[in-house]
Amino acid sequence: MTNEDLRPRIENSDRGITLNRSLAWTMLVAILGGAFWAGQTITALQGMSDRNAKSIADIVGSQALDRAASKADMAMIIGRIGTIEQQQARADERFSNILSYMARIDARLERMEGQP
């Protein structure tokens, strides 16, 4: 053991609180190490935050594209439905005409059967 190991590391004197060299260097290295660690952590968190912000922007952009595609698909589906409704209306009209024509044929047949 050296003489320095036996002396107190912190002294309160007329000049104020004094630290011996080994404690002062230990504290300085610890403070610098903590500052370096904090800087690295903040830098890593900022990088993750930037990546997350970019991911969120990408997702929002893809959702906007999906909404636009969905609106286009919806417009196309509405157009198809309109076309099908028109075709169905025409088919209904044709069916109605066929039924009225058959009713006339039936009426004529009844008249023909009623004649001696």
C-alpha positions in Angstrom: 0.0 0.0 0.0 1.2 3.4 -0.9 1.0 6.5 1.2 -1.7 7.9 -1.1 -4.0 4.9 -0.5 -4.1 5.7 3.2 -5.0 9.4 2.8 -8.7 10.3 2.7 -10.0 10.8 -0.8 -12.1 13.9 0.0 -11.0 16.6 2.4 -12.8 19.6 3.7 -10.2 22.4 4.1 -10.0 26.2 4.2 -10.0 26.2 0.4 -13.2 24.2 0.3 -13.7 20.5 -0.6 -10.8 19.0 -2.3 -10.5 15.6 -4.0 -7.4 13.5 -4.3 -6.2 12.8 -7.9 -7.4 9.2 -8.2 -10.9 10.0 -7.1 -11.0 13.1 -9.4 -9.8 11.1 -12.4 -12.3 8.3 -11.6 -15.2 10.9 -11.4 -14.0 12.6 -14.6 -13.9 9.3 -16.5 -17.3 8.2 -15.1 -18.8 11.6 -16.2 -17.3 11.4 -19.6 -18.3 7.7 -20.0 -21.9 8.6 -18.9 -22.0 11.5 -21.4 -20.7 9.3 -24.2 -23.3 6.6 -23.4 -26.1 9.2 -23.2 -25.0 10.7 -26.5 -24.9 7.2 -28.2 -28.3 6.4 -26.7 -29.9 9.7 -27.9 -28.4 9.2 -31.4 -29.8 5.6 -31.6 -33.2 6.8 -30.4 -33.2 9.6 -33.0 -32.3 7.1 -35.7 -35.1 4.8 -34.6 -37.5 7.8 -34.5 -36.5 8.8 -38.0 -37.1 5.2 -39.3 -40.4 5.0 -37.5 -41.5 8.4 -39.0 -40.5 7.2 -42.5 -42.4 3.9 -42.0 -45.5 5.8 -40.8 -45.2 8.1 -43.8 -44.9 5.1 -46.1 -47.9 3.4 -44.5 -50.0 6.6 -44.8 -49.0 7.0 -48.4 -49.9 3.4 -49.2 -53.2 3.8 -47.4 -53.9 6.9 -49.6 -53.1 4.9 -52.7 -55.3 2.0 -51.5 -58.2 4.5 -50.8 -57.7 6.0 -54.3 -57.7 2.5 -55.8 -60.7 1.6 -53.7 -62.6 4.6 -54.9 -61.7 3.7 -58.5 -62.8 0.2 -57.9 -66.0 1.4 -56.3 -66.7 3.7 -59.3 -66.1 0.8 -61.6 -68.4 -1.5 -59.6 -71.1 1.2 -59.5 -70.8 1.5 -63.3 -71.1 -2.3 -63.7 -74.2 -2.3 -61.4 -75.8 0.4 -63.5 -75.2 -1.6 -66.7 -76.6 -4.8 -65.1 -79.6 -2.9 -63.8 -80.3 -1.5 -67.4 -79.9 -5.0 -68.8 -82.2 -6.4 -66.2 -84.8 -3.7 -67.0 -84.6 -4.6 -70.7 -84.9 -8.3 -69.9 -87.9 -7.5 -67.6 -89.6 -5.5 -70.4 -88.9 -8.3 -72.9 -90.4 -10.9 -70.5 -93.4 -8.6 -69.9 -93.9 -8.4 -73.7 -93.6 -12.2 -74.1 -96.2 -12.7 -71.3 -98.6 -10.3 -72.9 -98.1 -11.9 -76.3 -98.8 -15.4 -74.7 -101.9 -14.0 -73.0 -103.2 -12.9 -76.5 -102.4 -16.3 -77.9 -104.2 -18.0 -75.0 -107.2 -15.7 -75.6 -107.3 -16.6 -79.3 -107.0 -20.3 -78.5 -109.9 -20.0 -76.1 -112.0 -18.3 -78.8 -111.1 -20.9 -81.3 -112.0 -23.7 -79.0 -115.3 -22.0 -78.2 -116.3 -22.0 -81.9 -118.1 -25.0 -83.2 
